[in-house]
C-alpha cells in the first residue's frame, strides 16, 4: 500500500498530514495485515534539492521505526545508484527500494546496477 508520509510543503507552517500522523496510520495498517508499505512524500518532493537523491528516505525511516518490523517498508524517490540503495538498506532506513523512473527511461538500468555490484 502506498503511504504518503506527509502532505505539507517543507518550508511552510505544518498543515495537513505529518510524518507523525503517517506513523499512526502505518501502525494501523500493520495491525490490519498490510503486506508492504511503500513510502512516498508530499506533492512538492521533500528534499528534492538533496544531491544523493533518496528524497523520501527520512519518511521511510520514520515509518519503519513506527511499525517496528511488523511490515516491510519500501523507500521511493530518487534512488538512482546501487551504492545509495545499499546504504539505505544497510542503515536500516527501509527494507526494500522502489525504482520506477530509471526503469522507464533506461532499458539497461538494471544491467548497469548489476555491473556496479
N, C-alpha and C positions, 0 to 999 in steps of 0.2 A: 504494500500500500504506500502510495506517495504521501509523505508528510511534509507539508510546508512548515518549516520550523519558525518562521517569523514573517509577518507581512508589513512591518514598519520600514520606513526609509532609514538608513543608517545614521544620518545626521539630524533627524527630526526628534522632537519630543515623542517618546514611545506612545503609540496608539495602535490598537488592533492586537493581533496575536503576537505574543512574545515567545522567546525561547522557553521560558518557564512554563507558559501555557502549553506549548507544544510538548514539553516533557510530561505534563499531566495527561495530555491526550495520548501520548505514546504509552504510558503505563496502562491506561485503559485498554488500548488496542492490544497490548501484550496479554493482558488478562483475558481478553476476548478471543485469543488464539491467533492473532496475526502471525503470518509466516515470515514476513520481511517488512522492514520499514525503510523506504527509500527517501532519504532526507534531502530536501532542497531548501531554498530560501525565499526571500521576498522577490517581488517583481523587478526590482531595480538591480538585483545582483549584488548581494553583500560582498564587500571586499573585491569588487571587480578590478580594483587597482592593484591587487596582490600580484607580485611578479611570479610567484610559483604556481599560480592557478589555485585549484582546490578551494574555490570561493566559499563553499558551504561547509568546509571541514570543521569550523568551530561549532556549527549547529549539529553536525553528525556526532561529534564528540560529546556534546551535552545530552543528546538524545540517547546515545549508547549508555552513558552513565545513568540516565533516568530509568532505563529499562533493566539495568543490572544484569545483562546477559540473557534475559528471557526471550529475546527475539533478535535475530541478526539485523544489523544496521548498515545500510549502503550509503556511501558518500558520493555525491554527484557534483558537477560543476567545475569545469576547467582542469580536470586531471589529465594532463597531456603526455606525461612521461612516465616510464616504468619506474624510475627512481623515486619520483614523487609518490606514485601509487604504493610502492613498497614501504616508503617512510610512513605514510598514513596508516597502513596496516600494522607495521611494527610498533608504532607509537600508541596503538590501541584506539585510534580515532574512530575506526569503523571495522566492520567485518568483511566487507567487500566494496569494490569500486564500480560505480556506474560510468560507463563511457558511451556516449551517444554520438555527438557531433563529429569527433575524429573518425569514427567508423563510417559515417555517412559521406564524409568528404574525401576519404583516402582509402581506397580498396586494399592497399598494402599496409595499413596501420598496424595490424596485429603481427605481421611479419617483421616490421621494424622494431616493435617491442620485443619480440622473441629474440631478435638479433642482439638486443641490448642485455639479455639475461646472462 
